[in-house]
Amino acid sequence: MNEYELTNARSTTWDLPALPPEADDTTFLRRACIDLAGRLPKPDEVRAFVADKTTDKRARLTNALIKELGAAEVRFQMLAEAFRVKDDAEVIAWLHKAATEDMPFAQILTYMIGERHVNHRNQGNAMRTGVEVAFSVLGEDLYCAMCHDHPYNNHTQREAYAFAACFTESGEMLLPKDYLYSDGKPGDVVKPKLLTMSRQKVPTVGPGREKHQQVAKWVTDEQSHRFATVAALRVWSSLFGMPGLMVNHTTGGVEAAPAWHEIPAEPFPLNLSSLCFGACNRSQLTWIGSDFHQASDNSQPTNTLTKEFLLCGGRIGEFQRILANTTAYNRAGIHYNTEWNGCYMAPAPHIRRLPSEVIWDALATRMSGQKMSAELPQVPTAEHPLRMLGRGTREWTDESVTPVSHELARFMMNSVMVQNACASAGDVEALFLSLIGRLPSATEQTRAQQHVAESPQTSSQDIAWALFNTTEFIVQTVIKAFCIHPCASSFDNINRAR
């Protein structure tokens, strides 16, 4: 991929900031371990990587990380978020297998849609199945169309009912009793019909073969390759950050969405309130709200990503490996809000907070010596810290977020879990390597030794607590704007340790 394909501005007159330099070895190592394998780098791994002077060490690292068990868990979580997997043991087991074997995404879609699993997830609610499949797999917004024709939506209410009919046992839907449009009357029977997403003629949903299977085949064969575009952009976002999304880090990030059961059973037509999904913030699209029907400044990089995804067989792990070996991924991180606001795909990873599972496992590993996030329920209880850290309810596609908030700061500074994790601390060098992925500087080493001399009984725990509360731990690259503690931009936290 060249620079034009990975970097595009809103207009030809917009001045691009200077490209960031190449990330140093420790930054790249930590980033790749987090993004690809869902873990922090190990101390011995950091030492070996820094000492390695070969030119292909980053490529060898990404090749190795993609094969780890933790990498399969990262891919599973991505699939579980996309399909809103909650408590179906059969689906969970199958998706784990698919993630471990890095199955083609088309095969995964055939299983999830063609075998009715997406319908089972919605307790047989055909309308919900239709709108979630359209959104998560095809990038089409049918939420408003459940209730009314929206002036800024590509699809009408009748089209939403026709697509939902593809997921019914009877093969039909009835227009609601308050239907107001000229293309039908309340109570009219609506036959199954696929969504129009390109200029190609839409195949007819015929009798006989299961309609779920016909939808699955059409999704994977559809000539605009929308399923591949959406999947490719979802993977891109996991490595580079959500394009075009402004996040307020002082208030905790994006607004939570209403639960499905809070939506009125019979919403009013033309209701454009906060319950109108076209206006609902949710966690925003993790893969860009672009108009795929028109040529735009966004078309070339999007098409390039789609082609690469298809060329690697639609295998998420392989596509991750390809993206991790680009020049863009190897660059130092950028602050999207201030430096690249307006750029569709910034040419370097956004400065981002650690994923919820990485924070949780970093604490759990120090307490028990083993990762624990994979053993938790897919949706922990509302009181569980993993929910506060950003794990979603799986009510919506791609709902989990990673905001920096006051709640997070209180948790990191005051929670019993962090205190217990600090109790198993080690020497200064090992703490730096295990928590923030680098050796301490000379100044940090000196100040740490001074604290050891002053408080020999608690110094190890104090230093661990201080490092847990630095910006370097909570985000993937240091940047002052992301501080979660008044002194978190440096090692000054040690002076505030218990």
N, C-alpha and C positions, 0 to 999 in steps of 0.2 A: 504494500500500500504506500502510495506517495503522499507528500504533504498536502496536496490539494484534496486528495480523497479523504484524508483524516481531519482536515481543518477547513472549515468554510464559514464565512461571515454572513450576516444578514444582508449586506449589500456590498458592492464593489468598492464603496468609498469608506467603509469602516476600517479604521486603523487597528490592525492586529497588534497586540502586545508582543514583546520579544519572546521567542520560544524559550522555555526553561532549559537549563543545562541537563546533562545526563545525571540521573540519580547516583549517589555514591553506592558502594557495594552493600553497606549495612541497610540503607534505606530500601534498596531493591530487594534484598533478601527478605526483609520483614514484610514488605508489601506482597511479594509472591507467595510466601508461606501463608499469610492471612487470606489472600484472595483465592488461591488455588487449593490449599490444603486445609484451610479453616483452623489454623493454629499459629502460635508465635514460634519463631525460630529457637532452636535449642542452643545452649552456650557453645558446645563443641562444634555445632554447625556454623555458628557465626565465626569462630576462630578459623575454621578450615576454609570457609568461603573467602574471608579477607586475605588469608595467606595464599590462596590459589591465584596464580598470575597468568593462567591460560586465558586466551581470548574467547573461548566458547563456554566459559563456566556458567554464564547466565542461562544459556540455552540448555545445558546439561541439567541445571537446577530445575527449570520448568518442566523438562521431560520427566524428571524423577518425581516431582511433586504431584503431577497429574495422576501418577500411578498409585499414590498412597491411599489408604483406606479413608483418611480424612477428606481427601479430594472427592471420593465417591459420596461422602456425607454432604459435602458442599453442593454437589450436583443434585442429590436427593432433595435437599432443602429448597433449591431453586424450583424443582418440579413440584414439590409439595405446596409451595407458595403459589405457583401458577395455577394448579388445579384445586387449591383450597382443601388439601387432604387433611382430615381431622382424626378420625378414629376407625377407619375401615382397615382392619388387619390385613385382608387380602391385597388391597391396593398398596398399602404401605410396604408389604413384603415384596410385591412385584416391582414397585418403583425403586426400592433399594437394589434389587437385582439389576434393573435397567441402568441405574446410575453406576453400579460397580462395573458392569460390562460395557458401559458407554454406548448403549444402543442408539441407533439412529432415531432422531426425534419423530420422524414419520411413523416409525414402528410404535413409539410410545403413544402418539395420538391415536393410532388405530386401536390400541388396547383401551385407552381411556374413553374414547368416544364410541368406537365400534362395539365394545363389550358392555356398554351402558353404565360404566362406572361413574361418569359425570352426572348421569340422571339419578343414580342411587344416592350420590352425595347430596342431591337436592330433594330427597324424599319424594321423587316422582313429580316435582313441580316443573312442568315442561317449559314454562315461560322463564323461570330462573335459569334452567339449564341452557336455554337458547341464548339469553343475554350474556351469561358467563362464558360460554364457549366462544361467542362472537368477540367478546372483549379480550379474554386471556389468550386465545389462539390466533384470532384474525385481526385484532386491534380495532374492531368495529364497536361503536358505542350505541347500544340499543336501550340503555336505561330509561331515557326520556320516552322512547317509542313504546315502552310498555303501557304508557298512560295517554299519550297524545302525539300528534305530529309536531315536532320541534322545528322552528324556523331555521336553525343552524345545524341540523342533523342530516346525515345522508340517507336515513331510512325512516319510513313512515310507520305508524302504529300497525297498519295492516301487514306490512312486511315483517315486523317483529312477531306478530301472531302466526304468520305463515312459516317462519323459521322455527318457532317454538313447536309447531305442529309436527316437525320432523322428529321430535323427541317424545311424542305421545304414543300410547298403546293403540289408540283408535286411528291414528294418522290424520287427525283433524283437530282444529280449535274453533271455538265459537267467539265471535266478536262480542265485546262487553256490552252490557245493557245501556251504557251511556255513550256508545260510539256515535260520533257526530259528522263523519266525513262522507263525501259523495261516492266513494268507491265501495260502499257497503252499508248494511243496516245492522242495528243491534241484533245479536243472535244469529247472524249469518254464519254458515260453515266456511271455514278457511282451510284450504288444502295445503299440504306441505310444499314449501318452495325454498330453495337456497337463496342466499343473499347475492345481490349483484355488486361485485367489487371491482370489476374491470370491464373493458369493452367486449370481452369474450362472451359468447352466449352461455347462459347458465343452464347446466344440465337439468333435466326433469327428474324429480323424485318419483320413481315408479313403484308400482305394487310389487308384492312378492318378497324380495330380499329385505332384510331388516333395514329400516330407514336410518337407524344409527350408523350402520355400516356404510350406507350410501353417503351419509354426511362425512364420515371419516375418509372415505375414498376421495370425495370431492375436495375436502380440505387439503389433502396431501397432493392432489393432482392439479389443483386450481392454477391456471397459467400465470397469474401474477405472483405466485409463490408467496402469498401473504403470510402463511404460517412460518415460512423460513425467515422472512423479514422480521416478524415480531420476535421470534426466538433469537435471532442474531442480535437484535437490539437489546433484548433482555440480558444476554450474556455480556454484550459490550458494557451495559450499565453496571453490571456486577463488578467489572474491572476498572472502569473509568468514572463511575458516578452517573447520576441521573441527569441527562442533558436538559438544559433549559429550566431546571427546577431551582427556584430561589428558596432557601431555607432560612428561617429566623432562628439563629442559634441561641438567642437570649431567652426565648420563651419555650423552647423545647421542640421546635420543628413543625411539621405539618399537622393539620387538624384531623382528628379522628373521624371516621365515617359512621353514620348511623347503622345499627344492626338491621339485618333483613327483616326481623320480626317487628321492628318499629315502623316499617313502612305500611301505610294504610292498605287494607285488603282491596278497597275500591277507590283508588285515587281519582281526584277530579280531573277531567280533561283540561288541557291548557294551564295546568297548575305549574307555575315556574318558581315555586318556593324553594327553600333549602333542601327539600326532599326530591327536587328535580335532579336526576343524576347527571344531566348534562352540565349542571352548575356545581355539582358536589365536588369538593376538593379531594376527598379520599386521601390516598397517599400519593396521588398524582400518577401519571403514566411513568412507569420505569423505562419505557421505550418510545418516548417522543410522540407528541400529538401532531404529526405531520399529515398533510393531505396527500395520500398516495395516488390520487386520481389525476394529479397535475404535475407537470414538470416544475421543479423548484430548485433553489440553491441546495436543498437537502438531498436531492435525488441521487447524485453521484456517490457520495459516501454511503448512503443507505443501500444502493444497488451493489456497491462493492462488497459490503458486509454480507449481503444476501448471497451473492455468488460464492464467496469464500465459505459460507456456512454450508451451502449445497455441495461444493466441491469436496468438502471433508465428510460428506455423507450425512450431514446434519447431526454429527456427534458432538455433544456439548463439551466434553472433555478435550477433544481434539481442537475444537474451535477456541477454547480457552488457551490452549497451548500456542496456537497461532497468534492470537492477540497479545499474549504475554511476551512474544518474541519480536513485536514491532518496536520501531524506534520510539513511537509515542509512549508505549507502556514503560520503556526504559528511562523516560525523563523524570526529573524531579516533579513533585506534585504542585498543583496550582490551586489557588483559591478562586473558585468559579464566581462567587458573588461580586468580587471586586475586580478581578483581572480579566475574566473572559465572559462577562455577562453579555449575552447576545450571540455567542458562538454556539452553533448547533452541536458540533462535536469538538470539544476542546482537544488539543493535540497532546494531552498528558493527563494522567489520572487526577481527579479532583481530590483535594484534601478531605478525607472522610473519617468518621468515627469508626472504631472497631465494631465489627458485627456483634450482636448480642451474645451469640454462642461462643465467640472467641474470648470475650470478657468473662463469661461464666466459667468456661473451661480453664482459663488462666487462674482463676480463684480456686476452682475445685481441684486442679492438679496440685497446687501448693498445699492443699489441705489433705488430700487423700492419695495423691500420686497418680490419679487417672482422670481422663476426661469423663464428663457426665452428661453433657447436653444431648447426646444421641440417645441416651436412655430415658430421657424425660418424655412425658406425653407430648404429642404434636402441638397441642394448645394447653399449656399449663394453666392453673387456676389464676384468677385475676390478681390474687395476692402474691403470686410467685415473682421473685425478683427478675426472672427472665422476661416477664411481660413488661415490667418497668423499663428494662433495658431495650425494649423495642420489638419483641416477638409479638406478632399479630394474632388475631383470633381466628384467622382463616375464613372469616365471613366473606372476604373480598379477595380478588386476585392481587398478588404482590403487595399485601397490606403491611408487612413488617417494615419498620423504619429504624434509622439509627441517629436520632437527634441528640444534641448536647443540651441538657436541661438542668434546672435546679435540683430536680429529683435525683438525677444521676450523680450530681456533685455530693448531695447528702448521703447517698448510698455509698459512694466510694470513700467518703471521709468518716462515716459513722457506723456503717453496718457491721454486725457481728461476723458476717461471712468474710469481709475484708480483714477484720481483726484476726480471725482464725487463720486466714491465709498468710498473714504477716508473722504469725507465731512460728512458722516453719522456715524462717528466713535463713540465709547463708551469709557468706562473706560478701564484701562490697562488689568485687568484680563479678561474681556469679549472679548477684542480684541485677546488676546492670545488663548483663548478657541475656538473662532469662526473661526480664520484663520489658526492656526497651531495645534489646537487640544490638547493643554496642558496648564497648568498654568505657569506663568513666574517663573524663578528661583529667588532666593533672590537677586542675582546681577542684573538681568534684572529688577526686581521690583524697586530696589534702583535707578538705572540709569534712569528708566522711570519717577520716581517721581522727580528726579533732573531736567529733561527736562520740566516736568509740571510746576515746580517752576520758571524755566527760561523763558518759553514761554507759559504762561497759555492760550493764545488765540488760538494758533495753535497746541498745544502739542498733542491733540487727533488725529488730522489729520496726524501730522508728524509720530506718532507711527504706525498708520495704514499703511501709505505709506512704512515705514521701514519694517514692517512685510510682506507686499505684495512682497517686494523685497528681502526676505531672501530665502535661499535654502530650509528651512523647509516648506515654502508655495508652492514653485514651484515643488518640488519633494515629493515623499511619505515618504522618510526617509532621514535624514541629511547625507550628504557626501560632503566633501570639493571639490571634483573633479567636482561637478555639479554646483558650484557657478555661478550665472549669474550677479553678481555685485562684484566689488573688495572687498567689506566688507560684502558680503551676508552670510558668514559662521557663523556670530554671530549677536548680536543685535547692532553692531557698526553702522548699517545703520542709526540709529537715529541721529547720528552726521552729516549725510549728507542729512537729510530730508530738504525739501525746505527752 
